[in-house]
Amino acid sequence: MNLHSLPIEPVVALIAGIFILVQPRLLNYVVAVYLIIVGVVGLAPHFIQGTT
């Protein structure tokens, strides 16, 4: 399996869900990290395209 063909959002969501089930106090941090990762992944094509 090629890692580049694996969408990152569902993988991050799955890992975040597991962390929340194991340690509910981490909910704020997990949500914050998830939102940052999704934002960076969403904006990355614009930054990469703008530099070339």
RARAFEN-V339078 format. One record per residue. RES is the residue in one letter. NEAR is the number of other ideal C-beta (glycine too) atoms within 8 Angstrom. D_LAST is the distance of its C-alpha to the last C-alpha in Angstrom with 1 decimal. Layout:
<<RES;NEAR;D_LAST> <RES;NEAR;D_LAST>>
This chain:
<<M;4;29.4> <N;5;25.7> <L;5;24.4> <H;4;21.1> <S;5;23.2> <L;8;25.1> <P;5;24.1> <I;8;24.0> <E;8;25.7> <P;7;29.0> <V;9;29.2> <V;11;28.6> <A;9;31.2> <L;8;33.7> <I;8;33.5> <A;12;33.8> <G;8;36.8> <I;8;38.5> <F;10;38.1> <I;11;39.6> <L;6;42.5> <V;5;43.2> <Q;6;42.9> <P;6;43.0> <R;4;42.7> <L;9;39.1> <L;8;38.2> <N;6;36.6> <Y;7;34.4> <V;11;33.5> <V;9;32.6> <A;8;30.5> <V;9;28.6> <Y;11;28.1> <L;8;26.8> <I;8;24.3> <I;10;23.0> <V;10;22.8> <G;8;21.0> <V;8;18.4> <V;9;18.0> <G;6;17.9> <L;8;15.2> <A;8;12.9> <P;6;11.1> <H;7;10.5> <F;8;9.1> <I;8;6.9> <Q;7;5.7> <G;6;5.7> <T;5;3.8> <T;4;0.0>>
